[in-house]
Each structure stands twice: as structure tokens, then as C-alpha cells.
Amino acid sequence: MFEHLITRRDGPVEYLTLNRPDVRNAFNPRLIGELASWAAALRSDRMVRAVVLAGAGRMFCAGADVAWMAETVTYSEEQNLRDAVAMSAMFAAIDTLPVPVIGRVHGAALGGGAGLACVCDIVVADETTTFGFTEVKLGIIPAVISPFALAKIGRSAARELFLTGARFSAMRAKEIGLVHAVVPAIEMDDAVARFVQEFLAAAPGAIAAAKGLIAEVWGSGRDDAQAITAKAIAERRVSAEGQEGLRAFLEKRTPRWHP
């Protein structure tokens, strides 16, 4: 189905692997389009309850493909705009998936690769992984990924890392909220599995609603947030999942969605 992606389904878990190891899983228009198509299909797949996103070979994702970058040197502003819009839509499609996405990040996540890590709900990184918003070193800026990166690491860290283009460690990434777990390479799959089990123990509809709530409340003022959150909890309490979860708790039993 895909040229640059490998997909594997294990029960309710989708495993997605960027598969361009010869170019360090770098982005080109084809890979961007395939990721967008994959996300669109997954959005309507009610069987999936978690996604694990990884990269084949030595690296998670090195950002833009050098060959693609060479082509863009001759692009008009209009052509560059079309490319940027497509890439932004791809990141947004992954960012807004109603299921949790776990990034299994190793080697390096640079430029757009760091942006891809930013749209993962959870990131597990190998302790030797290098991150970087390196665009200014090339005379450009991390524009397309900036909404997702700012939501993840905040303005202060962005002022340092966007403006210097400096590479930074997995531990530094954890300090600023980009990464959630830093482990030796040999322990990565176990760490990912622990997060998967946490997600499978929670109600899938509640996870989707909670993920949407974060985005909705983030940009809201206090009064708007009060109305949004009151409505959200009222709806969940009377939902089938809410009723099942509360009754299971009171009856000291496992809820039906639990594996």
C-alpha cells in the first residue's frame, strides 16, 4: 500500500515505521503524502486504540531529504507555499488523531523529524538520541513545525533552540517536555509496551475526548474554559463509557474496555 511506510497491526495497536533508511527516513513529498493518507484512514478505524511510530535503520528522522531540498532551491514562492501547506496538513492530521501516538525515537530527530516527535503524545527516546530544530543553520526557519513544537516545549525553550539551531540530548529533550522517557536502546520496546498497556487500560472514547480537550482548553480564556470543561465532564459522565467506568469502579470490577 505504501512505498515509504511499513504498517503492522497487533490487536488494537498500529505499528507505523518510516521506511527510508538509506536517507535516514528524511521527508520528501511522497513520504509526506503517505503519512497524511495513513492518518486519514486511521481516523475512521475504530479498532485501533494506540499507535507506535518509529523509524527504520539508524535514525528516527533526519528532516528534509537532501535531494528534495536541492529541488526546492529552484521553486517559486508559490511552489514552496504548496509544499509547506501539505507538510503542515500532514503534521496536523497526526497531531489530531483520536488515538494516542507513541514515538519510538532513536538516533536523531532533526528539523521536521523533531516536529514529528512533537506531534506524538508520548515520546520514548534512546538515551543517545540527538534532537534539533536546526533550520536556521540552513538559512530557513522551523515555521511549519512551530505550532506543534511551541505547544510541546513552550516559548522559552523555543527561543533558545529555534534561534540557535543547536542540537541537544535526549535528557535535555525530556527536561523541556519533548520526551517523556529516556532509556537505553535495549529497553525501548519495554518502555513503549508499558505506555501501550496504560492506554489499553483506559477507555478509548475518554482518551479521544481528553486529547481533544487539551487542544480546546489550551487557547481558551478562563471563562470559555469553564464552559468547555463543564460541558465536557457532563457529557462524559452520562456517556456509555463514563457509566461503565464509574459502575466498574463502584462494583470493584474491571471495565469492559480493559484487555
C-alpha positions as CSV (number, residue, x, y, z in Angstrom):
1,M,0.0,0.0,0.0
2,F,2.8,2.4,0.8
3,E,6.3,2.9,-0.7
4,H,7.9,4.6,2.3
5,L,5.9,3.3,5.3
6,I,5.6,-0.1,6.9
7,T,2.4,-0.8,8.9
8,R,1.8,-3.7,11.2
9,R,-1.3,-4.3,13.3
10,D,-1.1,-6.2,16.6
11,G,-4.6,-6.4,18.0
12,P,-5.6,-2.9,18.8
13,V,-2.1,-1.4,18.3
14,E,-0.9,0.0,15.0
15,Y,2.9,0.0,14.4
16,L,3.9,2.5,11.8
17,T,7.6,2.7,10.6
18,L,9.1,5.4,8.4
19,N,11.0,3.2,5.8
20,R,13.6,5.3,4.0
21,P,16.7,4.1,5.9
22,D,19.1,4.9,3.1
23,V,18.3,8.6,3.5
24,R,17.8,8.5,7.3
25,N,14.0,8.5,6.9
26,A,14.1,12.0,5.6
27,F,10.9,13.7,4.3
28,N,10.1,14.1,0.6
29,P,6.7,14.8,-0.9
30,R,5.9,11.1,-1.3
31,L,6.5,10.3,2.4
32,I,4.5,13.4,3.5
33,G,1.6,12.3,1.3
34,E,1.7,8.8,2.6
35,L,1.7,9.9,6.2
36,A,-1.3,12.1,5.5
37,S,-3.1,9.3,3.8
38,W,-2.3,6.9,6.6
39,A,-3.6,9.3,9.2
40,A,-6.8,10.0,7.3
41,A,-7.5,6.2,7.1
42,L,-6.7,5.6,10.7
43,R,-9.1,8.4,11.9
44,S,-12.1,6.2,10.9
45,D,-10.6,2.9,12.1
46,R,-12.4,2.2,15.4
47,M,-10.3,-1.0,16.0
48,V,-7.1,0.9,16.7
49,R,-6.5,2.1,20.3
50,A,-2.8,3.2,20.1
51,V,-0.1,3.9,17.5
52,V,3.6,3.3,17.8
53,L,5.6,5.5,15.4
54,A,9.2,4.5,14.7
55,G,12.0,4.9,12.0
56,A,13.8,2.1,10.2
57,G,17.6,1.9,10.3
58,R,19.9,4.0,12.3
59,M,17.7,7.1,12.8
60,F,14.2,8.2,13.5
61,C,14.0,11.0,11.0
62,A,16.6,13.5,9.7
63,G,14.2,16.1,8.5
64,A,14.0,17.1,4.8
65,D,15.6,14.9,2.1
66,V,18.7,16.5,0.6
67,A,17.5,15.7,-2.9
68,W,14.2,17.4,-2.2
69,M,15.9,20.4,-0.7
70,A,18.0,20.6,-3.9
71,E,14.8,20.7,-5.9
72,T,13.3,23.4,-3.7
73,V,16.2,25.8,-4.4
74,T,14.6,26.4,-7.8
75,Y,11.0,26.5,-6.6
76,S,8.9,29.7,-6.8
77,E,7.4,31.1,-3.7
78,E,4.0,29.6,-4.8
79,Q,5.5,26.2,-5.2
80,N,7.2,26.4,-1.8
81,L,3.8,27.5,-0.3
82,R,2.1,24.4,-1.7
83,D,4.8,22.2,-0.2
84,A,4.6,23.9,3.2
85,V,0.8,23.6,3.3
86,A,0.9,19.9,2.5
87,M,3.5,19.3,5.2
88,S,1.6,21.4,7.8
89,A,-1.6,19.4,7.0
90,M,0.3,16.1,7.5
91,F,1.5,17.2,10.9
92,A,-1.9,18.4,11.9
93,A,-3.5,15.1,10.8
94,I,-1.2,13.1,13.1
95,D,-1.5,15.6,15.9
96,T,-5.3,15.4,15.9
97,L,-5.7,11.7,15.7
98,P,-8.3,10.5,18.2
99,V,-5.9,7.8,19.4
100,P,-2.6,8.2,21.4
101,V,0.6,8.2,19.3
102,I,3.8,6.9,20.9
103,G,7.0,8.0,19.2
104,R,9.8,5.4,19.5
105,V,12.7,7.8,18.7
106,H,16.3,6.7,18.2
107,G,19.4,8.0,16.6
108,A,18.3,11.5,15.7
109,A,15.2,13.6,15.2
110,L,16.2,16.8,13.4
111,G,14.2,19.6,11.8
112,G,11.0,18.1,10.6
113,G,11.9,14.9,12.4
114,A,11.8,16.8,15.7
115,G,8.5,18.2,14.5
116,L,7.2,14.7,14.0
117,A,8.2,13.9,17.6
118,C,6.3,17.0,18.7
119,V,3.0,15.6,17.3
120,C,3.4,12.3,19.3
121,D,1.5,12.2,22.5
122,I,4.3,10.2,24.2
123,V,7.9,10.1,23.1
124,V,10.3,7.3,24.3
125,A,13.9,8.1,23.3
126,D,17.0,6.1,23.3
127,E,19.4,7.8,25.7
128,T,21.9,8.5,22.8
129,T,19.3,10.2,20.6
130,T,20.1,13.7,19.3
131,F,17.4,16.3,18.7
132,G,17.5,19.6,17.0
133,F,15.4,22.4,15.4
134,T,18.3,23.0,13.0
135,E,16.6,25.1,10.3
136,V,18.4,28.4,11.0
137,K,21.7,26.7,10.3
138,L,20.4,26.4,6.7
139,G,19.1,30.0,6.5
140,I,15.5,29.0,6.9
141,I,13.2,28.7,9.9
142,P,11.2,25.9,11.7
143,A,8.0,27.6,10.5
144,V,5.7,24.7,9.7
145,I,6.5,22.7,12.8
146,S,6.4,25.7,15.1
147,P,2.8,25.4,16.3
148,F,3.3,21.8,17.3
149,A,6.8,22.5,18.8
150,L,5.6,25.5,20.8
151,A,2.7,23.6,22.2
152,K,5.2,20.9,23.3
153,I,8.2,22.8,24.6
154,G,6.9,26.3,25.3
155,R,8.2,29.8,24.2
156,S,11.3,29.9,26.4
157,A,12.9,26.7,25.1
158,A,11.9,27.6,21.6
159,R,13.7,30.9,21.9
160,E,16.9,29.1,22.7
161,L,16.5,26.1,20.3
162,F,14.8,27.7,17.3
163,L,17.2,30.7,17.3
164,T,20.5,28.8,17.8
165,G,19.6,25.7,15.8
166,A,21.7,23.8,18.3
167,R,21.4,20.0,18.7
168,F,20.5,18.7,22.1
169,S,20.4,15.5,24.0
170,A,17.5,13.2,24.9
171,M,17.8,14.3,28.5
172,R,17.5,17.9,27.5
173,A,14.5,17.0,25.4
174,K,13.0,15.4,28.5
175,E,13.6,18.5,30.6
176,I,11.7,20.7,28.1
177,G,8.8,18.2,27.7
178,L,9.5,16.9,24.2
179,V,10.4,13.5,25.5
180,H,8.7,11.5,28.3
181,A,11.0,8.6,28.8
182,V,14.8,8.2,28.2
183,V,16.1,4.7,28.3
184,P,18.9,2.6,26.9
185,A,18.3,1.2,23.4
186,I,17.8,-2.3,24.7
187,E,14.9,-1.1,27.0
188,M,13.0,0.9,24.4
189,D,10.5,-1.7,23.4
190,D,9.7,-2.5,27.0
191,A,9.2,1.2,27.8
192,V,6.9,1.6,24.7
193,A,4.9,-1.5,25.8
194,R,4.3,0.0,29.2
195,F,2.7,3.1,27.7
196,V,0.7,0.9,25.3
197,Q,-0.7,-1.0,28.3
198,E,-1.6,2.2,30.1
199,F,-3.6,3.3,27.1
200,L,-5.3,0.0,26.7
201,A,-6.4,0.1,30.3
202,A,-8.2,3.4,29.7
203,A,-11.4,4.0,27.8
204,P,-10.8,4.7,24.2
205,G,-13.5,7.3,23.9
206,A,-12.3,9.0,27.0
207,I,-8.8,9.2,25.6
208,A,-10.0,10.8,22.4
209,A,-12.1,13.3,24.4
210,A,-9.2,14.1,26.7
211,K,-6.9,14.6,23.8
212,G,-9.4,17.0,22.1
213,L,-9.9,18.8,25.4
214,I,-6.2,19.6,25.8
215,A,-6.2,21.4,22.4
216,E,-9.5,23.2,23.0
217,V,-8.7,24.4,26.5
218,W,-5.1,25.4,25.6
219,G,-6.0,28.5,23.8
220,S,-9.1,29.4,25.8
221,G,-9.6,32.1,28.4
222,R,-10.8,31.3,31.9
223,D,-14.5,31.9,31.2
224,D,-14.5,30.0,28.0
225,A,-12.6,27.2,29.6
226,Q,-15.1,26.9,32.4
227,A,-17.9,26.4,29.9
228,I,-15.9,24.0,27.8
229,T,-14.8,21.8,30.7
230,A,-18.2,21.7,32.5
231,K,-19.9,20.6,29.3
232,A,-17.1,18.0,28.6
233,I,-17.3,16.3,32.0
234,A,-21.1,16.3,32.0
235,E,-21.1,14.6,28.6
236,R,-18.6,12.0,29.7
237,R,-20.4,11.2,32.9
238,V,-23.6,10.3,31.0
239,S,-21.8,8.5,28.2
240,A,-21.8,4.7,27.9
241,E,-18.1,4.7,28.8
242,G,-18.5,7.0,31.7
243,Q,-21.3,5.0,33.1
244,E,-19.4,1.7,32.6
245,G,-16.3,3.1,34.2
246,L,-18.0,4.6,37.2
247,R,-20.0,1.4,37.8
248,A,-17.0,-0.8,37.4
249,F,-15.2,1.3,40.0
250,L,-18.1,1.1,42.4
251,E,-18.5,-2.6,41.8
252,K,-14.8,-3.3,42.1
253,R,-14.5,-4.9,38.8
254,T,-12.6,-4.4,35.6
255,P,-14.3,-2.2,33.0
256,R,-15.3,-3.8,29.7
257,W,-12.7,-2.0,27.6
258,H,-9.8,-3.4,29.6
259,P,-7.9,-6.1,27.8
